Amino acid sequence: MSGEHGLTVEPYQVFFENEYVRLVNATIRRDAMAPPYTPASPRTVAIDFNDRGRASYLEGTPPEQQSHADKAIRELRVELKSASRAESTPLDAIRLQPWRFKVEFENDHVRIVRLRFEAHEQGIMVHHPPRVLATITEVAVKLKFADGHTDQRGAPAGVAAWLEAETLQTENARDEPLEVVLIEPK
């Protein structure tokens, strides 16, 4: 597989790549042997969409290449290529709202954070470093940024995007809870 994003080698689809991460959708049928695939890095965060967005940090060979998968795999893979430009800030979301931003895993390479807002709940102004945001539920939010401008964003469940550093206040615009996973390269 080439390093260019947008290329597909079944069952892998690279849909975004920058100097920090490569984002890959992996969809492998039960009892199927995955074809050879070379990740951009031996360090990967896998978000299992078959298991309510469970996030796992992996190092080394992906498990489906070691043997036949005993269950279908529907994952987002965040291959961690290099550290981002994250800076320490007094508006760190984890420090300011630890009940809302829960660190699920952290090491020298990555911090994995689960974020949840209840229906129409509004947070406070926080800073997010450069990151991948993966939607576990459908998302519709109203955002207010540090400079005062506002925006609305939305996405279906099961998608991901790279976001640069932002300082913002989030409000869940839906009648249901919102849940996302943030993968912050370090």
C-alpha positions, -999 to +999 in steps of 0.1 A: +000+000+000+012+034-009+015+062+017-011+083-001-045+087+016-076+076-002-061+043-014-078+011-005-065-024-001-095-045+010-103-046+038-084-015+047-092+021+036-068+049+043-089+080+044-066+106+059-029+110+066-007+138+078+027+139+095+012+128+129-013+101+121-027+078+094-065+071+097-076+037+084-110+020+083-106-017+088-135-040+080-128-077+081-154-105+079-155-132+105-132-161+098-115-142+070-077-139+067-067-102+063-043-095+034-009-082+041-009-046+053+020-024+065+009+002+090+026+036+090+037+029+126+039+000+150+018+021+175-019+021+168-051+031+186-080+009+174-116+020+180-139-010+179-173+001+165-187-034+172-180-028+209-196+006+216-164+024+206-140+006+229-105+021+223-073+000+226-037+009+223-017-017+203+020-021+195+033-045+169+014-066+143-024-062+141-041-093+156-060-102+125-028-107+106-016-133+131-046-157+125-082-158+112-104-133+130-129-151+153-154-122+149-160-095+123-138-065+127-152-029+122-126-005+134-110+028+130-073+026+132-052+056+142-016+049+133+006+072+154+034+085+133+049+113+153+043+137+182+020+166+176+027+202+186+006+199+218+014+225+244+005+226+281-024+250+289-043+261+319-075+253+300-067+216+297-101+199+293-091+168+314-080+190+344-110+213+342-138+187+336-125+152+345-161+139+349-168+148+312-133+141+297-122+107+310-087+095+302-090+058+291-053+053+283-021+074+284+015+067+277+045+085+261+029+083+226-008+090+230-036+101+253-070+085+246-100+105+261-137+096+261-159+127+260-196+126+269-223+153+270-259+147+281-287+160+259-284+198+255-256+200+281-231+228+277-195+226+288-170+254+297-143+269+276-115+243+273-084+238+251-079+207+229-045+198+214-043+185+178-062+153+178-084+127+160-121+129+170-140+097+164-178+098+168-194+070+189-229+085+187-244+109+162-230+144+169-246+178+165-229+206+185-229+243+189-194+257+194-182+290+208-145+297+202-121+318+224-121+346+199-160+348+202-170+333+168-195+305+168-200+274+146-222+243+144-208+209+135-223+175+131-215+140+120-230+105+121-218+078+144-187+059+133-167+085+115-134+103+124-115+134+115-082+152+123-087+185+142-060+211+149-057+226+183-087+246+194-100+265+224-137+263+225-169+258+245-192+229+233-230+225+237-247+192+227-275+203+203-292+169+204-320+154+225-297+124+232-263+120+248-232+127+227-201+105+230-168+108+211-133+094+216-103+118+213-069+104+203-041+129+211-007+121+197+022+131+221 
